[in-house]
Amino acid sequence: MLFLKYLNHIERIDQLIKLQATGSPKLLAKTLEISESHLYKLLNLMKILGAPIKYNKYKRTYYYNNKVTFSPIFLTNTD
């Protein structure tokens, strides 16, 4: 059950990153109803899986540095 919750959070983060609509880390954590520290753990896990996640402090949103295809199992860089 916990694993599915992680996957759901990662899928939602992925959607928001693709839309460049995450907001600040604090806002994203609030949107997902998780702590900021948990958010950072999920973002780190996504990076370990290959997601080229960056943060734009002026737009206050996370974005992908390269195009990616998301799968609940892995992220694939398409460039």
Secondary structure, DSSP 4 states (H G I P E B T S, - for coil): -HHHHHHHHHHHHHHHHHTT----HHHHHHHHTS-HHHHHHHHHHHHHTT--EEEETTTTEEEESS-EEE-SS-EEE--
